[in-house]
């Protein structure tokens, strides 16, 4: 079996991001990475979804932490619309 596609979800613990994360965890060909971008207003350090703990990374932490943790094949972004363009620049 080929390697699983690694997926980074941004926008946890939002409802849509959580629902998609749960489906990724169940998929045989996908792997949800254990970290995600989140909004600056989120106080949680991590969330549990589908039996996996996902560490939440705030905007001011992303450059330092995500560069250490790089390795996603796909990024799915469910963050606030005001964050989408800066996030897209960061992903590139």
PDB file of N, CA, C and O in Angstrom:
ATOM      1  N   UNK A   1       0.843  -1.186   0.000  1.00  0.00           N
ATOM      2  CA  UNK A   1       0.000   0.000   0.000  1.00  0.00           C
ATOM      3  C   UNK A   1       0.884   1.244   0.000  1.00  0.00           C
ATOM      4  O   UNK A   1       1.845   1.308   0.766  1.00  0.00           O
ATOM      5  N   UNK A   2       0.580   2.235  -0.844  1.00  0.00           N
ATOM      6  CA  UNK A   2       1.384   3.460  -0.892  1.00  0.00           C
ATOM      7  C   UNK A   2       1.253   4.247   0.413  1.00  0.00           C
ATOM      8  O   UNK A   2       0.332   4.035   1.200  1.00  0.00           O
ATOM      9  N   UNK A   3       2.204   5.161   0.615  1.00  0.00           N
ATOM     10  CA  UNK A   3       2.163   6.016   1.799  1.00  0.00           C
ATOM     11  C   UNK A   3       0.860   6.796   1.853  1.00  0.00           C
ATOM     12  O   UNK A   3       0.272   7.136   0.826  1.00  0.00           O
ATOM     13  N   UNK A   4       0.431   7.068   3.062  1.00  0.00           N
ATOM     14  CA  UNK A   4      -0.780   7.867   3.244  1.00  0.00           C
ATOM     15  C   UNK A   4      -0.490   9.336   2.928  1.00  0.00           C
ATOM     16  O   UNK A   4       0.630   9.812   3.116  1.00  0.00           O
ATOM     17  N   UNK A   5      -1.493  10.033   2.456  1.00  0.00           N
ATOM     18  CA  UNK A   5      -1.390  11.466   2.191  1.00  0.00           C
ATOM     19  C   UNK A   5      -1.546  12.190   3.521  1.00  0.00           C
ATOM     20  O   UNK A   5      -2.538  11.997   4.223  1.00  0.00           O
ATOM     21  N   UNK A   6      -0.560  13.028   3.869  1.00  0.00           N
ATOM     22  CA  UNK A   6      -0.563  13.759   5.133  1.00  0.00           C
ATOM     23  C   UNK A   6      -1.353  15.049   4.973  1.00  0.00           C
ATOM     24  O   UNK A   6      -1.114  15.832   4.053  1.00  0.00           O
ATOM     25  N   UNK A   7      -2.305  15.258   5.891  1.00  0.00           N
ATOM     26  CA  UNK A   7      -3.211  16.407   5.784  1.00  0.00           C
ATOM     27  C   UNK A   7      -3.095  17.281   7.030  1.00  0.00           C
ATOM     28  O   UNK A   7      -3.193  16.793   8.156  1.00  0.00           O
ATOM     29  N   UNK A   8      -2.886  18.569   6.814  1.00  0.00           N
ATOM     30  CA  UNK A   8      -2.902  19.575   7.872  1.00  0.00           C
ATOM     31  C   UNK A   8      -4.239  20.290   7.802  1.00  0.00           C
ATOM     32  O   UNK A   8      -4.612  20.810   6.750  1.00  0.00           O
ATOM     33  N   UNK A   9      -4.961  20.320   8.912  1.00  0.00           N
ATOM     34  CA  UNK A   9      -6.238  21.047   8.981  1.00  0.00           C
ATOM     35  C   UNK A   9      -6.005  22.352   9.731  1.00  0.00           C
ATOM     36  O   UNK A   9      -5.394  22.350  10.799  1.00  0.00           O
ATOM     37  N   UNK A  10      -6.473  23.436   9.196  1.00  0.00           N
ATOM     38  CA  UNK A  10      -6.446  24.718   9.898  1.00  0.00           C
ATOM     39  C   UNK A  10      -7.883  25.103  10.213  1.00  0.00           C
ATOM     40  O   UNK A  10      -8.787  24.931   9.395  1.00  0.00           O
ATOM     41  N   UNK A  11      -8.071  25.632  11.426  1.00  0.00           N
ATOM     42  CA  UNK A  11      -9.408  26.054  11.822  1.00  0.00           C
ATOM     43  C   UNK A  11     -10.000  25.228  12.945  1.00  0.00           C
ATOM     44  O   UNK A  11     -11.141  25.467  13.343  1.00  0.00           O
ATOM     45  N   UNK A  12      -9.262  24.267  13.466  1.00  0.00           N
ATOM     46  CA  UNK A  12      -9.741  23.545  14.645  1.00  0.00           C
ATOM     47  C   UNK A  12      -9.732  24.498  15.833  1.00  0.00           C
ATOM     48  O   UNK A  12      -8.809  25.308  15.922  1.00  0.00           O
ATOM     49  N   UNK A  13     -10.653  24.460  16.712  1.00  0.00           N
ATOM     50  CA  UNK A  13     -11.690  23.472  16.940  1.00  0.00           C
ATOM     51  C   UNK A  13     -13.027  23.821  16.302  1.00  0.00           C
ATOM     52  O   UNK A  13     -14.070  23.428  16.825  1.00  0.00           O
ATOM     53  N   UNK A  14     -13.029  24.536  15.203  1.00  0.00           N
ATOM     54  CA  UNK A  14     -14.275  24.873  14.530  1.00  0.00           C
ATOM     55  C   UNK A  14     -15.046  23.647  14.075  1.00  0.00           C
ATOM     56  O   UNK A  14     -14.472  22.574  13.886  1.00  0.00           O
ATOM     57  N   UNK A  15     -16.354  23.814  13.900  1.00  0.00           N
ATOM     58  CA  UNK A  15     -17.226  22.675  13.571  1.00  0.00           C
ATOM     59  C   UNK A  15     -16.855  22.003  12.252  1.00  0.00           C
ATOM     60  O   UNK A  15     -16.763  20.778  12.186  1.00  0.00           O
ATOM     61  N   UNK A  16     -16.641  22.798  11.202  1.00  0.00           N
ATOM     62  CA  UNK A  16     -16.345  22.208   9.894  1.00  0.00           C
ATOM     63  C   UNK A  16     -14.977  21.535   9.896  1.00  0.00           C
ATOM     64  O   UNK A  16     -14.835  20.425   9.385  1.00  0.00           O
ATOM     65  N   UNK A  17     -13.975  22.193  10.465  1.00  0.00           N
ATOM     66  CA  UNK A  17     -12.640  21.609  10.532  1.00  0.00           C
ATOM     67  C   UNK A  17     -12.659  20.313  11.342  1.00  0.00           C
ATOM     68  O   UNK A  17     -11.994  19.344  10.976  1.00  0.00           O
ATOM     69  N   UNK A  18     -13.411  20.292  12.432  1.00  0.00           N
ATOM     70  CA  UNK A  18     -13.515  19.096  13.265  1.00  0.00           C
ATOM     71  C   UNK A  18     -14.161  17.954  12.508  1.00  0.00           C
ATOM     72  O   UNK A  18     -13.683  16.821  12.564  1.00  0.00           O
ATOM     73  N   UNK A  19     -15.233  18.238  11.807  1.00  0.00           N
ATOM     74  CA  UNK A  19     -15.941  17.200  11.051  1.00  0.00           C
ATOM     75  C   UNK A  19     -15.038  16.619   9.952  1.00  0.00           C
ATOM     76  O   UNK A  19     -14.988  15.402   9.769  1.00  0.00           O
ATOM     77  N   UNK A  20     -14.340  17.474   9.237  1.00  0.00           N
ATOM     78  CA  UNK A  20     -13.443  16.992   8.179  1.00  0.00           C
ATOM     79  C   UNK A  20     -12.291  16.190   8.794  1.00  0.00           C
ATOM     80  O   UNK A  20     -11.897  15.158   8.251  1.00  0.00           O
ATOM     81  N   UNK A  21     -11.756  16.655   9.911  1.00  0.00           N
ATOM     82  CA  UNK A  21     -10.677  15.932  10.588  1.00  0.00           C
ATOM     83  C   UNK A  21     -11.119  14.522  10.965  1.00  0.00           C
ATOM     84  O   UNK A  21     -10.359  13.567  10.805  1.00  0.00           O
ATOM     85  N   UNK A  22     -12.335  14.391  11.460  1.00  0.00           N
ATOM     86  CA  UNK A  22     -12.860  13.072  11.822  1.00  0.00           C
ATOM     87  C   UNK A  22     -12.915  12.146  10.610  1.00  0.00           C
ATOM     88  O   UNK A  22     -12.609  10.959  10.722  1.00  0.00           O
ATOM     89  N   UNK A  23     -13.300  12.678   9.461  1.00  0.00           N
ATOM     90  CA  UNK A  23     -13.357  11.862   8.244  1.00  0.00           C
ATOM     91  C   UNK A  23     -11.959  11.485   7.757  1.00  0.00           C
ATOM     92  O   UNK A  23     -11.746  10.378   7.263  1.00  0.00           O
ATOM     93  N   UNK A  24     -11.012  12.408   7.898  1.00  0.00           N
ATOM     94  CA  UNK A  24      -9.634  12.116   7.494  1.00  0.00           C
ATOM     95  C   UNK A  24      -9.069  10.974   8.344  1.00  0.00           C
ATOM     96  O   UNK A  24      -8.401  10.079   7.824  1.00  0.00           O
ATOM     97  N   UNK A  25      -9.339  11.008   9.638  1.00  0.00           N
ATOM     98  CA  UNK A  25      -8.844   9.969  10.541  1.00  0.00           C
ATOM     99  C   UNK A  25      -9.386   8.602  10.138  1.00  0.00           C
ATOM    100  O   UNK A  25      -8.678   7.601  10.251  1.00  0.00           O
ATOM    101  N   UNK A  26     -10.612   8.548   9.677  1.00  0.00           N
ATOM    102  CA  UNK A  26     -11.231   7.276   9.282  1.00  0.00           C
ATOM    103  C   UNK A  26     -10.767   6.785   7.909  1.00  0.00           C
ATOM    104  O   UNK A  26     -10.876   5.596   7.609  1.00  0.00           O
ATOM    105  N   UNK A  27     -10.258   7.681   7.084  1.00  0.00           N
ATOM    106  CA  UNK A  27      -9.864   7.316   5.720  1.00  0.00           C
ATOM    107  C   UNK A  27      -8.605   6.452   5.730  1.00  0.00           C
ATOM    108  O   UNK A  27      -7.665   6.726   6.476  1.00  0.00           O
ATOM    109  N   UNK A  28      -8.590   5.437   4.922  1.00  0.00           N
ATOM    110  CA  UNK A  28      -7.452   4.519   4.866  1.00  0.00           C
ATOM    111  C   UNK A  28      -6.245   5.119   4.154  1.00  0.00           C
ATOM    112  O   UNK A  28      -5.112   4.715   4.416  1.00  0.00           O
ATOM    113  N   UNK A  29      -6.470   6.073   3.263  1.00  0.00           N
ATOM    114  CA  UNK A  29      -5.375   6.628   2.473  1.00  0.00           C
ATOM    115  C   UNK A  29      -4.920   8.008   2.934  1.00  0.00           C
ATOM    116  O   UNK A  29      -4.081   8.630   2.283  1.00  0.00           O
ATOM    117  N   UNK A  30      -5.467   8.497   4.058  1.00  0.00           N
ATOM    118  CA  UNK A  30      -5.117   9.817   4.579  1.00  0.00           C
ATOM    119  C   UNK A  30      -4.602   9.710   6.006  1.00  0.00           C
ATOM    120  O   UNK A  30      -4.959   8.792   6.744  1.00  0.00           O
ATOM    121  N   UNK A  31      -3.752  10.669   6.382  1.00  0.00           N
ATOM    122  CA  UNK A  31      -3.236  10.746   7.749  1.00  0.00           C
ATOM    123  C   UNK A  31      -3.385  12.181   8.226  1.00  0.00           C
ATOM    124  O   UNK A  31      -2.801  13.093   7.641  1.00  0.00           O
ATOM    125  N   UNK A  32      -4.154  12.386   9.273  1.00  0.00           N
ATOM    126  CA  UNK A  32      -4.293  13.712   9.866  1.00  0.00           C
ATOM    127  C   UNK A  32      -3.058  13.997  10.695  1.00  0.00           C
ATOM    128  O   UNK A  32      -2.692  13.205  11.563  1.00  0.00           O
ATOM    129  N   UNK A  33      -2.414  15.122  10.433  1.00  0.00           N
ATOM    130  CA  UNK A  33      -1.241  15.490  11.224  1.00  0.00           C
ATOM    131  C   UNK A  33      -1.686  15.947  12.611  1.00  0.00           C
ATOM    132  O   UNK A  33      -2.776  16.500  12.757  1.00  0.00           O
ATOM    133  N   UNK A  34      -0.863  15.723  13.624  1.00  0.00           N
ATOM    134  CA  UNK A  34      -1.265  16.015  14.999  1.00  0.00           C
ATOM    135  C   UNK A  34      -1.068  17.467  15.417  1.00  0.00           C
ATOM    136  O   UNK A  34      -0.858  17.747  16.597  1.00  0.00           O
ATOM    137  N   UNK A  35      -1.132  18.379  14.479  1.00  0.00           N
ATOM    138  CA  UNK A  35      -1.055  19.807  14.769  1.00  0.00           C
ATOM    139  C   UNK A  35      -1.873  20.554  13.732  1.00  0.00           C
ATOM    140  O   UNK A  35      -2.068  20.079  12.613  1.00  0.00           O
ATOM    141  N   UNK A  36      -2.357  21.751  14.126  1.00  0.00           N
ATOM    142  CA  UNK A  36      -3.228  22.534  13.245  1.00  0.00           C
ATOM    143  C   UNK A  36      -3.114  24.002  13.580  1.00  0.00           C
ATOM    144  O   UNK A  36      -2.872  24.367  14.731  1.00  0.00           O
ATOM    145  N   UNK A  37      -3.287  24.840  12.587  1.00  0.00           N
ATOM    146  CA  UNK A  37      -3.368  26.277  12.847  1.00  0.00           C
ATOM    147  C   UNK A  37      -4.722  26.595  13.443  1.00  0.00           C
ATOM    148  O   UNK A  37      -5.728  25.977  13.095  1.00  0.00           O
ATOM    149  N   UNK A  38      -4.739  27.560  14.341  1.00  0.00           N
ATOM    150  CA  UNK A  38      -5.986  27.999  14.963  1.00  0.00           C
ATOM    151  C   UNK A  38      -5.948  29.508  15.119  1.00  0.00           C
ATOM    152  O   UNK A  38      -4.925  30.134  14.841  1.00  0.00           O
ATOM    153  N   UNK A  39      -7.043  30.093  15.557  1.00  0.00           N
ATOM    154  CA  UNK A  39      -7.129  31.533  15.724  1.00  0.00           C
ATOM    155  C   UNK A  39      -6.513  32.022  17.016  1.00  0.00           C
ATOM    156  O   UNK A  39      -6.382  31.272  17.983  1.00  0.00           O
ATOM    157  N   UNK A  40      -6.136  33.291  17.021  1.00  0.00           N
ATOM    158  CA  UNK A  40      -5.495  33.863  18.214  1.00  0.00           C
ATOM    159  C   UNK A  40      -6.433  33.910  19.411  1.00  0.00           C
ATOM    160  O   UNK A  40      -5.975  33.998  20.550  1.00  0.00           O
ATOM    161  N   UNK A  41      -7.746  33.853  19.167  1.00  0.00           N
ATOM    162  CA  UNK A  41      -8.728  33.918  20.248  1.00  0.00           C
ATOM    163  C   UNK A  41      -8.980  32.568  20.921  1.00  0.00           C
ATOM    164  O   UNK A  41      -9.671  32.505  21.938  1.00  0.00           O
ATOM    165  N   UNK A  42      -8.433  31.501  20.370  1.00  0.00           N
ATOM    166  CA  UNK A  42      -8.638  30.162  20.927  1.00  0.00           C
ATOM    167  C   UNK A  42      -7.679  29.963  22.107  1.00  0.00           C
ATOM    168  O   UNK A  42      -6.469  30.144  21.972  1.00  0.00           O
ATOM    169  N   UNK A  43      -8.234  29.591  23.257  1.00  0.00           N
ATOM    170  CA  UNK A  43      -7.394  29.422  24.454  1.00  0.00           C
ATOM    171  C   UNK A  43      -6.883  27.990  24.618  1.00  0.00           C
ATOM    172  O   UNK A  43      -5.904  27.768  25.330  1.00  0.00           O
ATOM    173  N   UNK A  44      -7.523  27.023  23.978  1.00  0.00           N
ATOM    174  CA  UNK A  44      -7.095  25.627  24.097  1.00  0.00           C
ATOM    175  C   UNK A  44      -5.727  25.427  23.460  1.00  0.00           C
ATOM    176  O   UNK A  44      -5.408  26.046  22.444  1.00  0.00           O
ATOM    177  N   UNK A  45      -4.931  24.568  24.057  1.00  0.00           N
ATOM    178  CA  UNK A  45      -3.607  24.207  23.513  1.00  0.00           C
ATOM    179  C   UNK A  45      -3.707  23.023  22.558  1.00  0.00           C
ATOM    180  O   UNK A  45      -2.864  22.844  21.679  1.00  0.00           O
ATOM    181  N   UNK A  46      -4.759  22.211  22.746  1.00  0.00           N
ATOM    182  CA  UNK A  46      -4.969  21.062  21.867  1.00  0.00           C
ATOM    183  C   UNK A  46      -6.442  20.666  21.926  1.00  0.00           C
ATOM    184  O   UNK A  46      -7.182  21.091  22.813  1.00  0.00           O
ATOM    185  N   UNK A  47      -6.849  19.845  20.963  1.00  0.00           N
ATOM    186  CA  UNK A  47      -8.207  19.294  20.934  1.00  0.00           C
ATOM    187  C   UNK A  47      -8.096  17.809  20.606  1.00  0.00           C
ATOM    188  O   UNK A  47      -7.139  17.370  19.967  1.00  0.00           O
ATOM    189  N   UNK A  48      -9.081  17.050  21.050  1.00  0.00           N
ATOM    190  CA  UNK A  48      -9.184  15.634  20.695  1.00  0.00           C
ATOM    191  C   UNK A  48     -10.257  15.496  19.639  1.00  0.00           C
ATOM    192  O   UNK A  48     -11.376  15.975  19.816  1.00  0.00           O
ATOM    193  N   UNK A  49      -9.923  14.847  18.549  1.00  0.00           N
ATOM    194  CA  UNK A  49     -10.900  14.593  17.502  1.00  0.00           C
ATOM    195  C   UNK A  49     -10.638  13.204  16.930  1.00  0.00           C
ATOM    196  O   UNK A  49      -9.516  12.882  16.538  1.00  0.00           O
ATOM    197  N   UNK A  50     -11.666  12.403  16.889  1.00  0.00           N
ATOM    198  CA  UNK A  50     -11.545  11.057  16.347  1.00  0.00           C
ATOM    199  C   UNK A  50     -10.502  10.208  17.049  1.00  0.00           C
ATOM    200  O   UNK A  50      -9.922   9.313  16.435  1.00  0.00           O
ATOM    201  N   UNK A  51     -10.254  10.474  18.331  1.00  0.00           N
ATOM    202  CA  UNK A  51      -9.278   9.706  19.087  1.00  0.00           C
ATOM    203  C   UNK A  51      -7.843  10.188  18.944  1.00  0.00           C
ATOM    204  O   UNK A  51      -6.929   9.550  19.467  1.00  0.00           O
ATOM    205  N   UNK A  52      -7.623  11.299  18.249  1.00  0.00           N
ATOM    206  CA  UNK A  52      -6.283  11.848  18.041  1.00  0.00           C
ATOM    207  C   UNK A  52      -6.190  13.215  18.711  1.00  0.00           C
ATOM    208  O   UNK A  52      -7.072  14.056  18.531  1.00  0.00           O
ATOM    209  N   UNK A  53      -5.131  13.440  19.479  1.00  0.00           N
ATOM    210  CA  UNK A  53      -4.899  14.768  20.045  1.00  0.00           C
ATOM    211  C   UNK A  53      -4.189  15.614  18.996  1.00  0.00           C
ATOM    212  O   UNK A  53      -3.157  15.219  18.454  1.00  0.00           O
ATOM    213  N   UNK A  54      -4.759  16.783  18.721  1.00  0.00           N
ATOM    214  CA  UNK A  54      -4.199  17.703  17.732  1.00  0.00           C
ATOM    215  C   UNK A  54      -3.761  18.960  18.471  1.00  0.00           C
ATOM    216  O   UNK A  54      -4.580  19.630  19.100  1.00  0.00           O
ATOM    217  N   UNK A  55      -2.482  19.280  18.399  1.00  0.00           N
ATOM    218  CA  UNK A  55      -1.942  20.484  19.023  1.00  0.00           C
ATOM    219  C   UNK A  55      -2.304  21.701  18.183  1.00  0.00           C
ATOM    220  O   UNK A  55      -2.153  21.694  16.961  1.00  0.00           O
ATOM    221  N   UNK A  56      -2.779  22.735  18.847  1.00  0.00           N
ATOM    222  CA  UNK A  56      -3.217  23.948  18.156  1.00  0.00           C
ATOM    223  C   UNK A  56      -2.098  24.982  18.148  1.00  0.00           C
ATOM    224  O   UNK A  56      -1.471  25.252  19.172  1.00  0.00           O
ATOM    225  N   UNK A  57      -1.866  25.548  16.984  1.00  0.00           N
ATOM    226  CA  UNK A  57      -0.795  26.517  16.802  1.00  0.00           C
ATOM    227  C   UNK A  57      -1.406  27.861  16.427  1.00  0.00           C
ATOM    228  O   UNK A  57      -2.092  27.982  15.412  1.00  0.00           O
ATOM    229  N   UNK A  58      -1.149  28.868  17.257  1.00  0.00           N
ATOM    230  CA  UNK A  58      -1.674  30.218  17.029  1.00  0.00           C
ATOM    231  C   UNK A  58      -0.854  30.931  15.956  1.00  0.00           C
ATOM    232  O   UNK A  58       0.282  30.549  15.676  1.00  0.00           O
ATOM    233  N   UNK A  59      -1.447  31.981  15.352  1.00  0.00           N
ATOM    234  CA  UNK A  59      -0.748  32.681  14.260  1.00  0.00           C
ATOM    235  C   UNK A  59       0.660  33.155  14.633  1.00  0.00           C
ATOM    236  O   UNK A  59       1.586  33.046  13.829  1.00  0.00           O
ATOM    237  N   UNK A  60       0.816  33.677  15.840  1.00  0.00           N
ATOM    238  CA  UNK A  60       2.130  34.205  16.232  1.00  0.00           C
ATOM    239  C   UNK A  60       3.167  33.098  16.486  1.00  0.00           C
ATOM    240  O   UNK A  60       4.359  33.385  16.596  1.00  0.00           O
ATOM    241  N   UNK A  61       2.722  31.849  16.578  1.00  0.00           N
ATOM    242  CA  UNK A  61       3.621  30.725  16.823  1.00  0.00           C
ATOM    243  C   UNK A  61       3.922  29.923  15.558  1.00  0.00           C
ATOM    244  O   UNK A  61       4.824  29.086  15.555  1.00  0.00           O
ATOM    245  N   UNK A  62       3.181  30.172  14.498  1.00  0.00           N
ATOM    246  CA  UNK A  62       3.212  29.251  13.357  1.00  0.00           C
ATOM    247  C   UNK A  62       4.565  29.161  12.665  1.00  0.00           C
ATOM    248  O   UNK A  62       4.992  28.065  12.300  1.00  0.00           O
ATOM    249  N   UNK A  63       5.245  30.278  12.478  1.00  0.00           N
ATOM    250  CA  UNK A  63       6.523  30.219  11.757  1.00  0.00           C
ATOM    251  C   UNK A  63       7.516  29.347  12.497  1.00  0.00           C
ATOM    252  O   UNK A  63       8.185  28.511  11.890  1.00  0.00           O
ATOM    253  N   UNK A  64       7.617  29.531  13.792  1.00  0.00           N
ATOM    254  CA  UNK A  64       8.566  28.757  14.587  1.00  0.00           C
ATOM    255  C   UNK A  64       8.154  27.290  14.656  1.00  0.00           C
ATOM    256  O   UNK A  64       8.969  26.403  14.404  1.00  0.00           O
ATOM    257  N   UNK A  65       6.911  27.036  14.991  1.00  0.00           N
ATOM    258  CA  UNK A  65       6.477  25.656  15.257  1.00  0.00           C
ATOM    259  C   UNK A  65       6.227  24.842  14.000  1.00  0.00           C
ATOM    260  O   UNK A  65       6.632  23.682  13.935  1.00  0.00           O
ATOM    261  N   UNK A  66       5.572  25.416  13.003  1.00  0.00           N
ATOM    262  CA  UNK A  66       5.260  24.616  11.811  1.00  0.00           C
ATOM    263  C   UNK A  66       6.487  24.311  10.974  1.00  0.00           C
ATOM    264  O   UNK A  66       6.548  23.268  10.324  1.00  0.00           O
ATOM    265  N   UNK A  67       7.458  25.197  10.979  1.00  0.00           N
ATOM    266  CA  UNK A  67       8.669  24.888  10.226  1.00  0.00           C
ATOM    267  C   UNK A  67       9.387  23.699  10.845  1.00  0.00           C
ATOM    268  O   UNK A  67      10.040  22.931  10.138  1.00  0.00           O
ATOM    269  N   UNK A  68       9.272  23.541  12.162  1.00  0.00           N
ATOM    270  CA  UNK A  68       9.836  22.375  12.838  1.00  0.00           C
ATOM    271  C   UNK A  68       9.036  21.113  12.498  1.00  0.00           C
ATOM    272  O   UNK A  68       9.587  20.012  12.476  1.00  0.00           O
ATOM    273  N   UNK A  69       7.744  21.278  12.236  1.00  0.00           N
ATOM    274  CA  UNK A  69       6.836  20.150  12.068  1.00  0.00           C
ATOM    275  C   UNK A  69       6.417  19.922  10.622  1.00  0.00           C
ATOM    276  O   UNK A  69       5.478  19.167  10.372  1.00  0.00           O
ATOM    277  N   UNK A  70       7.084  20.551   9.672  1.00  0.00           N
ATOM    278  CA  UNK A  70       6.634  20.491   8.283  1.00  0.00           C
ATOM    279  C   UNK A  70       6.523  19.058   7.784  1.00  0.00           C
ATOM    280  O   UNK A  70       7.130  18.141   8.337  1.00  0.00           O
ATOM    281  N   UNK A  71       5.749  18.888   6.744  1.00  0.00           N
ATOM    282  CA  UNK A  71       5.617  17.570   6.174  1.00  0.00           C
ATOM    283  C   UNK A  71       4.237  17.244   5.651  1.00  0.00           C
ATOM    284  O   UNK A  71       3.960  16.085   5.342  1.00  0.00           O
ATOM    285  N   UNK A  72       3.360  18.232   5.542  1.00  0.00           N
ATOM    286  CA  UNK A  72       2.023  17.940   5.032  1.00  0.00           C
ATOM    287  C   UNK A  72       2.034  17.910   3.511  1.00  0.00           C
ATOM    288  O   UNK A  72       2.814  18.608   2.864  1.00  0.00           O
ATOM    289  N   UNK A  73       1.152  17.086   2.956  1.00  0.00           N
ATOM    290  CA  UNK A  73       0.970  17.018   1.511  1.00  0.00           C
ATOM    291  C   UNK A  73      -0.181  17.916   1.072  1.00  0.00           C
ATOM    292  O   UNK A  73      -0.174  18.468  -0.028  1.00  0.00           O
ATOM    293  N   UNK A  74      -1.179  18.052   1.961  1.00  0.00           N
ATOM    294  CA  UNK A  74      -2.372  18.859   1.681  1.00  0.00           C
ATOM    295  C   UNK A  74      -2.674  19.707   2.904  1.00  0.00           C
ATOM    296  O   UNK A  74      -2.542  19.246   4.038  1.00  0.00           O
ATOM    297  N   UNK A  75      -3.078  20.942   2.671  1.00  0.00           N
ATOM    298  CA  UNK A  75      -3.550  21.809   3.744  1.00  0.00           C
ATOM    299  C   UNK A  75      -5.003  22.163   3.439  1.00  0.00           C
ATOM    300  O   UNK A  75      -5.329  22.595   2.334  1.00  0.00           O
ATOM    301  N   UNK A  76      -5.870  21.973   4.434  1.00  0.00           N
ATOM    302  CA  UNK A  76      -7.276  22.329   4.315  1.00  0.00           C
ATOM    303  C   UNK A  76      -7.534  23.420   5.343  1.00  0.00           C
ATOM    304  O   UNK A  76      -7.333  23.210   6.540  1.00  0.00           O
ATOM    305  N   UNK A  77      -7.978  24.585   4.880  1.00  0.00           N
ATOM    306  CA  UNK A  77      -8.086  25.756   5.750  1.00  0.00           C
ATOM    307  C   UNK A  77      -9.540  26.151   5.979  1.00  0.00           C
ATOM    308  O   UNK A  77     -10.245  26.543   5.049  1.00  0.00           O
ATOM    309  N   UNK A  78      -9.976  26.041   7.234  1.00  0.00           N
ATOM    310  CA  UNK A  78     -11.315  26.461   7.644  1.00  0.00           C
ATOM    311  C   UNK A  78     -11.233  27.609   8.641  1.00  0.00           C
ATOM    312  O   UNK A  78     -12.110  27.756   9.493  1.00  0.00           O
ATOM    313  N   UNK A  79     -10.196  28.414   8.543  1.00  0.00           N
ATOM    314  CA  UNK A  79     -10.048  29.541   9.450  1.00  0.00           C
ATOM    315  C   UNK A  79     -10.974  30.686   9.041  1.00  0.00           C
ATOM    316  O   UNK A  79     -11.678  30.607   8.035  1.00  0.00           O
ATOM    317  N   UNK A  80     -10.955  31.739   9.833  1.00  0.00           N
ATOM    318  CA  UNK A  80     -11.763  32.928   9.559  1.00  0.00           C
ATOM    319  C   UNK A  80     -11.337  33.537   8.221  1.00  0.00           C
ATOM    320  O   UNK A  80     -10.152  33.509   7.889  1.00  0.00           O
ATOM    321  N   UNK A  81     -12.275  34.085   7.450  1.00  0.00           N
ATOM    322  CA  UNK A  81     -11.922  34.668   6.150  1.00  0.00           C
ATOM    323  C   UNK A  81     -10.793  35.700   6.210  1.00  0.00           C
ATOM    324  O   UNK A  81     -10.028  35.833   5.255  1.00  0.00           O
ATOM    325  N   UNK A  82     -10.685  36.421   7.311  1.00  0.00           N
ATOM    326  CA  UNK A  82      -9.617  37.423   7.414  1.00  0.00           C
ATOM    327  C   UNK A  82      -8.234  36.774   7.523  1.00  0.00           C
ATOM    328  O   UNK A  82      -7.222  37.443   7.312  1.00  0.00           O
ATOM    329  N   UNK A  83      -8.179  35.490   7.849  1.00  0.00           N
ATOM    330  CA  UNK A  83      -6.897  34.792   8.001  1.00  0.00           C
ATOM    331  C   UNK A  83      -6.496  34.013   6.756  1.00  0.00           C
ATOM    332  O   UNK A  83      -5.352  33.572   6.650  1.00  0.00           O
ATOM    333  N   UNK A  84      -7.405  33.839   5.822  1.00  0.00           N
ATOM    334  CA  UNK A  84      -7.141  32.955   4.686  1.00  0.00           C
ATOM    335  C   UNK A  84      -5.963  33.440   3.832  1.00  0.00           C
ATOM    336  O   UNK A  84      -5.082  32.638   3.524  1.00  0.00           O
ATOM    337  N   UNK A  85      -5.913  34.687   3.449  1.00  0.00           N
ATOM    338  CA  UNK A  85      -4.823  35.163   2.603  1.00  0.00           C
ATOM    339  C   UNK A  85      -3.467  35.088   3.301  1.00  0.00           C
ATOM    340  O   UNK A  85      -2.511  34.582   2.713  1.00  0.00           O
ATOM    341  N   UNK A  86      -3.353  35.587   4.558  1.00  0.00           N
ATOM    342  CA  UNK A  86      -2.047  35.423   5.233  1.00  0.00           C
ATOM    343  C   UNK A  86      -1.670  33.942   5.400  1.00  0.00           C
ATOM    344  O   UNK A  86      -0.495  33.591   5.287  1.00  0.00           O
ATOM    345  N   UNK A  87      -2.641  33.086   5.665  1.00  0.00           N
ATOM    346  CA  UNK A  87      -2.337  31.659   5.787  1.00  0.00           C
ATOM    347  C   UNK A  87      -1.860  31.094   4.456  1.00  0.00           C
ATOM    348  O   UNK A  87      -0.899  30.325   4.423  1.00  0.00           O
ATOM    349  N   UNK A  88      -2.513  31.461   3.361  1.00  0.00           N
ATOM    350  CA  UNK A  88      -2.091  30.966   2.040  1.00  0.00           C
ATOM    351  C   UNK A  88      -0.672  31.398   1.729  1.00  0.00           C
ATOM    352  O   UNK A  88       0.111  30.615   1.192  1.00  0.00           O
ATOM    353  N   UNK A  89      -0.332  32.636   2.059  1.00  0.00           N
ATOM    354  CA  UNK A  89       1.043  33.093   1.875  1.00  0.00           C
ATOM    355  C   UNK A  89       2.003  32.236   2.701  1.00  0.00           C
ATOM    356  O   UNK A  89       3.069  31.858   2.216  1.00  0.00           O
ATOM    357  N   UNK A  90       1.637  31.935   3.915  1.00  0.00           N
ATOM    358  CA  UNK A  90       2.483  31.120   4.786  1.00  0.00           C
ATOM    359  C   UNK A  90       2.641  29.707   4.231  1.00  0.00           C
ATOM    360  O   UNK A  90       3.749  29.171   4.221  1.00  0.00           O
ATOM    361  N   UNK A  91       1.549  29.097   3.769  1.00  0.00           N
ATOM    362  CA  UNK A  91       1.630  27.736   3.245  1.00  0.00           C
ATOM    363  C   UNK A  91       2.598  27.660   2.057  1.00  0.00           C
ATOM    364  O   UNK A  91       3.364  26.706   1.920  1.00  0.00           O
ATOM    365  N   UNK A  92       2.542  28.683   1.210  1.00  0.00           N
ATOM    366  CA  UNK A  92       3.434  28.697   0.035  1.00  0.00           C
ATOM    367  C   UNK A  92       4.875  28.841   0.445  1.00  0.00           C
ATOM    368  O   UNK A  92       5.760  28.872  -0.410  1.00  0.00           O
TER     369      UNK A  92
END
